[in-house]
Amino acid sequence: MTKNMGMVDRAVRAVVGVALVALAATGTIGVWGWIGVVPLATAAIGWCPAYAPFGISTCPSKA
């Protein structure tokens, strides 16, 4: 699996994921907030399966 996410993309996903999980854990937004686990996981591994079919990459080029 080649990484297809840059550092900014990963940081934004991590922040959004933590916020959603925290809101779900406190009961503020309900069980749908647990979907925040998905952006947390993609941020942790640096690969987004939704980017792959479209050839999208936010990684800086290695020229």
N, C-alpha and C positions, 0 to 999 in steps of 0.2 A: 504494500500500500504506500504510494507516494503521497507525501503531505501536499495538500492543496489549499491550506489556510495560512495566511500571514499572521504576524503577532497582533496587529490591531484587531483583526477579525476574531482571533482567539480570545483576546481580552474582553471584547464586547460581549461575546457569547458567554464567557465565564461570569461576567457581572450580571447579565440578564438571567442566566440560569440560577445563580445564587439568590437573586431577588425573588424569582418565581418560587423556588423551593422554600425560601424563608416565609413568604406570604402564605404558601399552602400549609406549612408546618404550624403557623400561628392561627390558621383558620380564616384568614382575611379574605382569600379569594376562592376557597374551596379546593376540591381534589384536582381540578384542572391545572392548578399551579404546579403539580408534580411533573408536568411536561417539561419543566425546567431542567430535568435530568438529561434530556436530549442535548440541549446546547452545552451543558457541562461536559458531557461525554465527548462530543465532537471537539470541544476546545481542548480537552485533555489529550486526545490522540492526534489532533491536528489535521484530521481528514474529514471532509463532509461528503457523505454519500449523495446528497442532492446536487453537489457541484460536478461530480464525476461524469454523468451522462452528457452534460453540456460543455465539458472541457473548461470549466471555470477554475481559476486559481488566483488566490489573493497573495500567494507567496511572491516575494521579489525574485526577479529572474536571476539566474546564476550565470551571467555572461562574463 
